[in-house]
Amino acid sequence: MIALDTVDSTNDELKRRILSGVDNEGLAVWARIQTSGKGRNKRRWVSDIGNMYISVLFRPNCILADAAQLGFLPGIAASKTLEYILEQSPNINYKWPNDLLLNKKKIGGTLLEAGFNRQNNTVWVVVGFGLNLQHFPSTTFFPATSIKDETGVELKIEKVVELYLQNLSELYYDWQNMGFEPVRNEWLDHGHVLNQPLRVKLGAENLLGLFRDLDKTGALVIETSNGPRRVTAGDVYLLPMTGEF
């Protein structure tokens, strides 16, 4: 693992190392501060000291499209880490596609960036994850919080990093050997509940529907007024359980 005090973005730093020829799978870049942290859709990820910002390089034996399934692993790894350290089962849930929620507020998110090396015909995936341990941004699209604010506990970041990487490695090994189904089942145990009303923003389109499933590829399946809809990319917002959409 490469530990840095400050970096622009752990994902960008890892990608630079890939381009320079450093390609050993499992290489991790952890920074205490990011000066240009980023989330999905080029959103800024506030990255002050105290939270966890880390990226890991994987080289899965799969096509590029299936590599997107790796985006589910960080949230599960972080959930297992927090449950172990806090010695309890906190009210943690997953929000499709890659957010981690505590008490229905966001505490973590994943940024997946992938590419294809034509020289050796291999896929590379940089799996970045941010976890709010001590603080959180006050202005976000979705309500956010931190472990400290919700539990009153200040976790030692070094321990969180160590256990997170261990859990992530184990989940990746299982995914490589058993496929997506075990990951899917784990996600469904703590993901959206059946018939949860959702709003999915797809560019300029707002899609309303009820959660039906996470399919075998990792796509979101919702029931709309026009029938079932399979979603492979988009921003999800939880709606009140009114029975209408």
C-alpha positions, 0 to 999 in steps of 0.5 A: 500500500502507498500511504500519502499525506496529500494527493489530488485524487487517489484514483488519479494517482493510481491511474498515473502509476498504471500508465507508468508501468506499475501494474501489480494487482492489489496495489492500494493508494491511501491519502489523508487528504485529497485536494481534488477528490471526485465522485460519480459524474465528475462531482466534487468529493469533499476530502478533508482530513479525518475520513478515508480515501482509498483506491485499489487496482484490480485486473479481473479476468473478465470483459470490461462490461462485467468489471462494473460489478466490482463497484458493489464490493467496496460498500459491502467491505466497508459495512463488514469493517464497521460492523466488526470495529463497532462490535454491533450491527449498525443500521447500514444499507446500500443504495444502488449503484454504489452508495453506503448509507447509515440511518438512511444517510450517505456515509460512503461512495464508490468511484469505479474507473476501468480501462483496457490494455491493448498491449496485453489484452487485459482489463484494469479497474481502479476501485476508489472509495470514500468513507465519512468517519469524522465529518461530511459535506453539508450540501449534497444531493442526498443527505449525508452523515459520518460515523462520528456524528451517528455513533459518537465513536471516533474510529482509528483510520489506520485500523479501518483501512487495514480491515477494509482492504482485507474485506475487499480482497476477500470479496474480490477473491470470491467474486473471481471464483464464484461470480456475481451471485454471492455479491448480489445476495449480500447486496439484496440483504441490505439494499432496497426493499421490495416495492421501495419507491424510487426516482432514477435520474437518467440525464434529463429523464426522471424515471419513477418506479418500484424496486423489483430486483438487482439482476444477475449482471448488477442492473437495477430493475424497477416497475414503472407505469409502463412496465418493468425497466432495467437501469444500468446507470443513473442516480437513485433517490429514495421516495416515501413509502406511499404506495404510489409513484 
